[in-house]
């Protein structure tokens, strides 16, 4: 599954764009996509951490980890400030809540 997502991201960003984003060479990206990379697991794990395990938070308009999103959206109503409460309330209406 992550290989399919890796290939899709390569189509989106291009070989150089994906390589630059992951800090690897373009030839490594091509080899992973064609199945010729000897052990692609570290690269696919890096890709997963960078692209799969993150979501775009519409409230702050930034990328955050899925675990942060899940924890914030499923947490009990916060105390201690309007900013925490406002963010929590936005999470309760978010389509990504609990993913």
Secondary structure by P-SEA (a helix, b strand, c coil): caaaaaaaaaaaccaaaaaaaacccaaaaaaaaacccccaaaaaaaaaaccccccccccccccccaaaaaaaaacccccccaaaaaaaaaaaacccccc
